[in-house]
Amino acid sequence: MDEKQRYDDGMQVRRAVLGDAHVDRSLTTLTEFNSEFQEMITRHAWGDIWTRSGLPRHTRSLITIAMLIGMNREGELKLHLRAAANNGVSRGEIKEVIMQSAIYCGIPAANATFHLAESVWDELGIESRE
């Protein structure tokens, strides 16, 4: 696969997972400073990894949420909590990931994520999908 195809495939998955509005916003803020980075993450994160057939997007969302909890990356975590809804992840499944993360990443990280998830669901108007 050539780099253009990898980018195009990555952009398609990126839009499906994160939503057109988010991707469009990220593309309108491109500068000479950050444009190569945006192209790289589209090709590699979305075009190399998220397009792989070994795991469904649903599972990739759960794994990504768990890793972001462990790394304490609130901005990216909020983004991927939103994206999880696009990948069919339920509130109950996210709750279980947060509970698991409490043991391996720490109670404060899990506590903060419970609060963050509730705020994301309030913004999205999601009451319950369990």
DAZIQUI-V387929 format. One line per field, one symbol per residue. ss: DSSP state (H for helix, E for strand, L for the rest). psi: psi as a letter, one per 40 degrees, with the letter a starting at -180 (. if undefined). A space follows every 10 residues. Layout:
ss = ???
psi = ???
This chain:
ss = LLHHHHHHHH HHHHHHHHLH HHHHHHHHLL LLLLHHHHHH HHHHHHHHHL LLLLLLHHHH HHHHHHHHHH HLLHHHHHHH HHHHHHLLLL HHHHHHHHHH HHHHHLHHHH HHHHHHHHHH HHHHLLLLLL
psi = hidddddddd dddddddeid dddddddeeh iddedddddd ddddddddde eiediidddd dddddddddd efgddddddd ddddddeehi dddddddddd ddddeidddd dddddddddd dddefhdhf.
